Amino acid sequence: MTNKIEKIILLVGLMGSGKTSVGKRLSKRLNLPFVDGDQEVEKAAGLSLVDILKCFGLEEYRAGEARVMKRLLQGTPCVLASGGGSFVAEQTREYAKKNAITIWLKADIDVLYSRTTGRKHRPFLKGDDDELKGKLEKYIHEEYPYYSQADIVVETKEEQVDITVNRVVDAIQNFLNKEHT
């Protein structure tokens, strides 16, 4: 990468799109710290995501997530993997527009399904695997219009993570080159 990154790199997308796995490797490639938005929400609340939802409900969970994302998006450059639905919040998108390069890791339903089947730590996908596809389709319908507002879109596929990371790095480089011309 020839341009030094002076902004936060915000990865957005649905659960299973690769935000964490791509983000960790991307942060090494860009020599930036990696920050996991879900872990930051858990730290701030002192509870797991599942327990936050059980104790406080979805509305308070989203409000807390928005506060954490606001703080993170006003911080120093890093690779930030957002929580799945955090980019839906208008405030988060506004802070991201000012302070970050946003990258939508876009995955189709089959990729998302294969990556999330049987994962019990994802509170928004609770239920059996038969219900999973329906939930994912609902999230795609509701959230992809928000993700489409990202600066960059990179399709994630069933491929080695490093291949996806290479495509993300190329996309960032192209974006920065356009910004500077």
C-alpha positions as CSV (number, residue, x, y, z in Angstrom):
1,M,0.0,0.0,0.0
2,T,1.6,3.2,-1.1
3,N,-0.7,5.7,0.7
4,K,-0.5,6.0,4.4
5,I,-3.9,5.4,6.0
6,E,-4.9,8.4,8.1
7,K,-8.6,7.4,8.6
8,I,-10.4,4.6,10.3
9,I,-11.1,1.7,8.1
10,L,-14.7,0.7,9.0
11,L,-15.8,-2.8,7.8
12,V,-19.6,-3.2,7.6
13,G,-21.8,-6.1,6.6
14,L,-24.0,-8.8,7.9
15,M,-23.0,-11.5,10.3
16,G,-20.8,-14.0,8.5
17,S,-19.6,-11.5,5.8
18,G,-16.0,-11.7,7.2
19,K,-15.6,-8.4,9.1
20,T,-13.6,-10.0,11.9
21,S,-11.5,-12.5,9.9
22,V,-10.7,-10.0,7.1
23,G,-10.3,-7.1,9.6
24,K,-7.7,-8.9,11.7
25,R,-5.5,-9.7,8.7
26,L,-6.2,-6.3,7.0
27,S,-5.0,-4.5,10.2
28,K,-1.7,-6.4,10.0
29,R,-1.3,-5.5,6.3
30,L,-2.0,-1.8,6.9
31,N,-0.1,-1.7,10.2
32,L,-3.1,-0.4,12.1
33,P,-4.7,-1.7,15.3
34,F,-7.7,-4.0,15.0
35,V,-10.9,-3.2,16.9
36,D,-13.9,-5.4,17.1
37,G,-17.1,-3.4,17.6
38,D,-19.0,-6.2,19.2
39,Q,-16.2,-6.8,21.8
40,E,-16.2,-3.0,22.6
41,V,-20.0,-3.1,23.2
42,E,-19.5,-6.1,25.5
43,K,-16.7,-4.2,27.4
44,A,-18.7,-1.1,27.8
45,A,-21.7,-3.0,29.1
46,G,-19.8,-5.6,31.1
47,L,-22.0,-8.3,29.6
48,S,-22.0,-10.6,26.6
49,L,-24.1,-9.5,23.6
50,V,-26.6,-12.3,24.5
51,D,-26.9,-11.0,28.0
52,I,-27.3,-7.4,27.0
53,L,-30.2,-8.4,24.8
54,K,-31.8,-10.5,27.5
55,C,-31.4,-7.9,30.2
56,F,-32.1,-4.7,28.3
57,G,-33.8,-5.6,25.0
58,L,-33.0,-4.7,21.5
59,E,-33.7,-0.9,21.7
60,E,-31.2,-0.4,24.5
61,Y,-28.7,-2.7,22.9
62,R,-28.8,-0.6,19.7
63,A,-28.6,2.6,21.7
64,G,-25.5,1.4,23.6
65,E,-24.0,0.1,20.3
66,A,-24.5,3.6,18.8
67,R,-22.7,5.2,21.7
68,V,-19.8,2.8,21.4
69,M,-19.5,3.3,17.6
70,K,-19.6,7.1,18.1
71,R,-16.7,6.9,20.5
72,L,-14.7,4.5,18.2
73,L,-15.4,6.5,15.1
74,Q,-13.9,9.6,16.8
75,G,-10.7,7.8,17.6
76,T,-7.4,7.2,15.9
77,P,-6.9,5.3,12.7
78,C,-7.6,1.6,13.0
79,V,-9.4,-1.3,11.3
80,L,-12.8,-1.4,12.9
81,A,-15.1,-4.4,12.4
82,S,-18.6,-3.0,13.2
83,G,-21.4,-5.0,14.7
84,G,-23.7,-6.5,12.1
85,G,-26.5,-3.9,12.4
86,S,-24.6,-0.9,13.7
87,F,-24.3,0.8,10.3
88,V,-28.1,0.9,10.1
89,A,-28.0,3.7,12.7
90,E,-28.0,7.1,11.0
91,Q,-25.7,8.6,13.6
92,T,-23.1,5.9,13.0
93,R,-23.2,6.4,9.2
94,E,-22.8,10.2,9.7
95,Y,-19.7,9.7,11.9
96,A,-18.3,7.1,9.5
97,K,-18.7,9.5,6.6
98,K,-16.7,12.1,8.4
99,N,-14.0,9.9,10.0
100,A,-13.7,6.7,8.1
101,I,-13.3,4.9,4.9
102,T,-16.3,2.5,4.9
103,I,-16.0,-0.9,3.2
104,W,-19.0,-3.1,2.8
105,L,-18.1,-6.8,2.8
106,K,-21.0,-8.0,0.7
107,A,-21.8,-11.7,0.8
108,D,-24.6,-13.6,-0.9
109,I,-27.1,-15.7,1.1
110,D,-25.3,-19.0,0.5
111,V,-22.0,-17.6,1.8
112,L,-23.6,-16.1,4.9
113,Y,-25.5,-19.3,5.6
114,S,-22.5,-21.5,5.4
115,R,-20.5,-19.2,7.7
116,T,-23.2,-18.8,10.3
117,T,-24.8,-22.2,10.5
118,G,-24.4,-23.7,14.0
119,R,-22.7,-20.6,15.4
120,K,-24.3,-20.2,18.9
121,H,-22.5,-16.9,19.8
122,R,-24.6,-14.9,17.3
123,P,-27.5,-13.6,19.3
124,F,-29.4,-12.3,16.3
125,L,-29.4,-15.7,14.6
126,K,-30.8,-17.7,17.5
127,G,-33.0,-20.6,16.5
128,D,-32.4,-23.7,14.5
129,D,-30.6,-23.8,11.2
130,D,-33.9,-24.1,9.3
131,E,-34.9,-20.6,10.5
132,L,-31.5,-19.2,9.7
133,K,-31.9,-18.7,5.9
134,G,-35.2,-16.8,6.6
135,K,-33.5,-14.5,9.1
136,L,-30.6,-13.9,6.8
137,E,-32.9,-13.0,3.9
138,K,-34.8,-10.6,6.2
139,Y,-31.5,-8.9,7.3
140,I,-30.4,-8.7,3.6
141,H,-33.7,-7.0,2.7
142,E,-33.6,-4.6,5.6
143,E,-29.9,-3.7,5.9
144,Y,-28.3,-3.9,2.4
145,P,-29.8,-0.5,1.5
146,Y,-27.8,1.0,4.3
147,Y,-24.6,-0.9,3.6
148,S,-24.8,0.2,0.0
149,Q,-23.9,3.7,1.2
150,A,-20.4,2.6,2.0
151,D,-17.5,4.1,0.2
152,I,-16.3,0.8,-1.1
153,V,-18.0,-2.6,-1.8
154,V,-16.0,-5.8,-1.8
155,E,-17.8,-9.1,-2.5
156,T,-16.7,-11.8,-0.1
157,K,-16.8,-15.3,-1.4
158,E,-15.9,-18.8,-0.3
159,E,-12.2,-18.2,-0.7
160,Q,-9.1,-17.9,1.4
161,V,-9.3,-14.9,3.7
162,D,-6.0,-13.5,2.3
163,I,-7.5,-13.4,-1.2
164,T,-10.3,-11.3,0.1
165,V,-7.9,-9.1,2.1
166,N,-5.9,-8.5,-1.1
167,R,-9.0,-7.4,-2.9
168,V,-9.9,-5.0,0.0
169,V,-6.3,-3.5,0.0
170,D,-6.6,-3.0,-3.8
171,A,-10.0,-1.3,-3.4
172,I,-8.7,1.0,-0.6
173,Q,-5.7,1.9,-2.8
174,N,-8.0,2.7,-5.7
175,F,-10.3,4.8,-3.5
176,L,-7.4,6.8,-2.1
177,N,-5.9,7.3,-5.5
178,K,-9.3,8.8,-6.7
179,E,-9.5,10.9,-3.6
180,H,-6.1,12.5,-4.3
181,T,-6.7,13.2,-8.0
